[in-house]
Amino acid sequence: MSITSELITIAVLAGTTRVQRESIKAAHYIAEFGRQLPGVEIIFVDPAELNFPGDGNDPEGKDPRYTAIVEKADAFFIVTPEYNHSFPGSLKRMLDSELALYNHKPVAFAGASNGNWGGVRAVESLLTAVRETGLVALSWDIYFPHVQDMFDETGAIKPEFAERYNRNLGKLYDELLVFARIFRAIR
Ligand SMILES: Cc1cc2nc3c(=O)[nH]c(=O)nc-3n(C[C@H](O)[C@H](O)[C@H](O)COP(=O)(O)O)c2cc1C
């Protein structure tokens, strides 16, 4: 089997547990888009459905369901909202719960906010932490400014955004898959 025909598993991580979170719509859009790609398996990870007692990555601070996902994943797509010019604590807590299992795996980022900047400061601040985990960040991202206006009541991206976002997201997935296949071949 060549490295381009192997099934690639991508974990799409939602970045917040907030009940009224808008960024979850962008996360579902990204996950659904990935599910349409040939040779790709998407695992949607919602920190609101997981449990990480305390802090750190000791055995008692892990959620075994998340451990299994991180172990299986060939790549990650983190979708973060911006909270006080950074990323949410629940995302940090989830990321912190593992370490070695991230090594030599690529990660793409999406930012979301209710203002003009689409969460770019959250992604920039996330880069510093993610670099230390051993995940390998792509050089470009996708952003959802005014995220509350971008999706309809069914969760579908509105027509005025669909063409541009589908095009850009397709390119970002292509890039993530290139890195995922290369790193998988050497792991
Ligand atoms: C605690 C908190 C802090 C926030 N700080 C920022 C911020 O620094 N910059 C920004 O653009 N939006 C900020 N927002 C608004 C979010 O952009 C907005 O809630 C958006 O819908 C994405 O977050 P959500 O998924 O929680 O809804 C903040 C929201 C919360 C709950």
The ligand as a Tripos MOL2 file, in Angstrom:
@<TRIPOS>MOLECULE
LIG
   31    33     1     0     0
SMALL
NO_CHARGES

@<TRIPOS>ATOM
      1 C1        -14.5410   34.7330   28.2680 C.3       1 LIG1
      2 C2        -14.6420   35.2960   26.8760 C.ar      1 LIG1
      3 C3        -13.6490   36.1320   26.4080 C.ar      1 LIG1
      4 C4        -13.7240   36.6340   25.1090 C.ar      1 LIG1
      5 N1        -12.6820   37.3940   24.6360 N.ar      1 LIG1
      6 C5        -12.6650   37.7460   23.3380 C.ar      1 LIG1
      7 C6        -11.5160   38.3740   22.7810 C.ar      1 LIG1
      8 O1        -10.5240   38.6160   23.4240 O.2       1 LIG1
      9 N2        -11.5340   38.7050   21.4580 N.ar      1 LIG1
     10 C7        -12.6230   38.4130   20.6560 C.ar      1 LIG1
     11 O2        -12.5820   38.7180   19.4740 O.2       1 LIG1
     12 N3        -13.7390   37.8270   21.1700 N.ar      1 LIG1
     13 C8        -13.7750   37.4710   22.4820 C.ar      1 LIG1
     14 N4        -14.8730   36.8260   22.9990 N.ar      1 LIG1
     15 C9        -16.0710   36.6370   22.1840 C.3       1 LIG1
     16 C10       -15.9840   35.4180   21.2610 C.3       1 LIG1
     17 O3        -15.2900   35.8290   20.1080 O.3       1 LIG1
     18 C11       -17.3830   34.9200   20.9130 C.3       1 LIG1
     19 O4        -17.9970   34.3480   22.0390 O.3       1 LIG1
     20 C12       -17.4050   33.9900   19.7150 C.3       1 LIG1
     21 O5        -18.7440   33.5770   19.5020 O.3       1 LIG1
     22 C13       -16.5040   32.7610   19.8290 C.3       1 LIG1
     23 O6        -16.5510   32.1240   21.0930 O.3       1 LIG1
     24 P1        -17.6500   30.9870   21.4900 P.3       1 LIG1
     25 O7        -17.3740   29.7790   20.6820 O.co2     1 LIG1
     26 O8        -17.4710   30.7710   22.9600 O.co2     1 LIG1
     27 O9        -19.0030   31.5530   21.1680 O.co2     1 LIG1
     28 C14       -14.8320   36.3150   24.3040 C.ar      1 LIG1
     29 C15       -15.8400   35.4710   24.7910 C.ar      1 LIG1
     30 C16       -15.7490   34.9530   26.0560 C.ar      1 LIG1
     31 C17       -16.8210   34.0070   26.5380 C.3       1 LIG1
@<TRIPOS>BOND
     1     1     2 1
     2     2     3 ar
     3     2    30 ar
     4     3     4 ar
     5     4     5 ar
     6     4    28 ar
     7     5     6 ar
     8     6     7 ar
     9     6    13 1
    10     7     8 2
    11     7     9 ar
    12     9    10 ar
    13    10    11 2
    14    10    12 ar
    15    12    13 ar
    16    13    14 ar
    17    14    15 1
    18    14    28 ar
    19    15    16 1
    20    16    17 1
    21    16    18 1
    22    18    19 1
    23    18    20 1
    24    20    21 1
    25    20    22 1
    26    22    23 1
    27    23    24 1
    28    24    25 2
    29    24    26 1
    30    24    27 1
    31    28    29 ar
    32    29    30 ar
    33    30    31 1
@<TRIPOS>SUBSTRUCTURE
     1 LIG1         1 GROUP 0 **** ****
